[in-house]
């Protein structure tokens, strides 16, 4: 099964910034909508953002709008999540999600192993 690989998670102070990366192989990166999910301690998996194949269209869950920015570099087969003004409630395992095609309104079909982000003083 094709799985993206996340990196960049670490401990960061409230109000701080962090950039996550996701490397993709085994599939045509530019032919897939990509996104990010997260799972906070004791909670279910939450969708937080996605980006179109060209990068021209993005979407975010309300709780991260204005603070997180998703982007992609198709030449490098890499997805990014820039996280600013981090809050305690952003503490979670973050997963890179792959979608089956460039079709916008379908569900993701796989995700990686995750990277831990901890927001703590």
Backbone torsions as a table, in degrees:
resi	resn	phi	psi	omega
1	UNK	NA	138.1	179.7
2	UNK	-74.8	129.2	178.0
3	UNK	-135.4	129.4	173.4
4	UNK	-68.9	164.2	-179.6
5	UNK	-125.4	117.4	-178.2
6	UNK	-91.0	155.6	173.7
7	UNK	-155.2	165.0	174.1
8	UNK	108.3	-8.9	-179.8
9	UNK	-70.1	145.3	178.2
10	UNK	-167.4	-177.4	174.8
11	UNK	-85.2	132.5	-179.7
12	UNK	-140.0	149.8	-178.8
13	UNK	-78.5	153.7	174.4
14	UNK	-55.0	138.0	-176.7
15	UNK	88.1	-8.7	-178.0
16	UNK	-82.4	-178.9	-178.6
17	UNK	-127.5	156.3	-178.8
18	UNK	-156.4	144.7	174.5
19	UNK	-120.4	123.7	175.2
20	UNK	-95.0	149.0	176.5
21	UNK	-125.5	155.9	178.1
22	UNK	-139.4	117.3	177.1
23	UNK	-93.0	139.2	-176.5
24	UNK	-123.7	137.2	174.2
25	UNK	-150.6	160.1	178.6
26	UNK	88.1	-1.7	176.0
27	UNK	-151.1	167.2	-179.3
28	UNK	-80.9	97.8	-174.2
29	UNK	-55.7	-45.6	-176.7
30	UNK	-69.9	-10.6	178.7
31	UNK	-99.0	13.2	-178.5
32	UNK	-131.8	129.2	162.4
33	UNK	-58.6	142.6	179.4
34	UNK	-127.7	158.2	-178.7
35	UNK	-158.7	-176.3	178.2
36	UNK	-129.9	141.2	173.8
37	UNK	-123.5	164.8	172.4
38	UNK	-148.6	156.4	176.4
39	UNK	-133.6	111.4	178.1
40	UNK	-80.2	159.2	179.9
41	UNK	-54.6	126.6	177.2
42	UNK	75.6	7.2	-177.9
43	UNK	-122.6	170.3	-179.9
44	UNK	-82.6	175.9	179.4
45	UNK	-71.1	132.1	-176.7
46	UNK	-121.1	129.3	172.4
47	UNK	-75.1	134.7	180.0
48	UNK	-123.4	-26.5	-178.1
49	UNK	-166.7	156.4	171.4
50	UNK	-150.6	161.9	-177.0
51	UNK	-140.1	142.3	-178.4
52	UNK	-71.1	170.6	-176.1
53	UNK	-60.0	-36.8	-179.7
54	UNK	-88.9	-12.2	-175.9
55	UNK	87.7	1.1	-175.4
56	UNK	-81.1	-13.5	-179.6
57	UNK	-131.2	133.8	179.4
58	UNK	-134.4	160.7	176.7
59	UNK	-147.3	148.8	-177.8
60	UNK	-139.4	150.3	169.0
61	UNK	-71.3	150.1	-174.1
62	UNK	-56.8	-35.2	-173.9
63	UNK	-66.9	-15.5	-179.2
64	UNK	-117.6	-4.1	-179.5
65	UNK	-58.2	134.3	-179.9
66	UNK	84.7	-11.1	-179.9
67	UNK	-116.3	-34.2	-178.7
68	UNK	-108.7	146.0	176.9
69	UNK	-132.9	123.1	177.4
70	UNK	-95.7	142.3	177.3
71	UNK	-152.2	168.6	179.5
72	UNK	-147.4	152.5	174.9
73	UNK	-124.9	99.3	-175.7
74	UNK	-67.3	-26.7	177.7
75	UNK	-67.9	-28.0	-179.6
76	UNK	-104.9	2.9	-177.3
77	UNK	51.4	44.6	-174.8
78	UNK	-132.1	138.0	176.0
79	UNK	-109.9	146.2	-179.6
80	UNK	-128.4	156.3	169.2
81	UNK	-137.7	107.8	175.4
82	UNK	-86.9	121.7	-177.5
83	UNK	-116.4	118.2	179.3
84	UNK	-117.8	164.0	179.0
85	UNK	48.5	49.5	-175.8
86	UNK	-65.4	144.1	-178.8
87	UNK	-119.2	162.6	177.8
88	UNK	-53.1	-40.6	-176.0
89	UNK	-72.1	-3.2	173.4
90	UNK	-84.1	-6.7	177.1
91	UNK	-60.4	123.4	-175.7
92	UNK	-177.1	168.7	166.1
93	UNK	-89.1	128.4	-177.1
94	UNK	-104.6	132.0	-177.5
95	UNK	-118.8	138.3	172.9
96	UNK	-86.0	130.3	-176.1
97	UNK	-114.7	137.5	176.6
98	UNK	-105.9	139.7	175.2
99	UNK	-105.1	158.0	-171.5
100	UNK	-71.8	-17.9	-176.4
101	UNK	-163.0	-164.7	175.5
102	UNK	-89.0	4.6	176.8
103	UNK	-70.8	128.9	-169.2
104	UNK	-74.4	-42.9	-169.1
105	UNK	-98.1	52.3	173.4
106	UNK	-129.2	166.7	-177.4
107	UNK	-83.7	150.2	173.9
108	UNK	-62.2	151.5	-176.0
109	UNK	-115.7	-6.7	173.9
110	UNK	-163.0	161.5	175.7
111	UNK	-149.0	165.4	-173.7
112	UNK	-83.5	-164.7	-178.0
113	UNK	-81.6	-18.7	176.8
114	UNK	96.4	157.2	175.3
115	UNK	-135.7	135.9	-174.1
116	UNK	-84.5	127.9	171.9
117	UNK	-115.8	124.0	178.8
118	UNK	-122.1	122.3	178.2
119	UNK	-103.7	113.3	-173.4
120	UNK	-154.4	143.8	178.9
121	UNK	-61.9	NA	NA
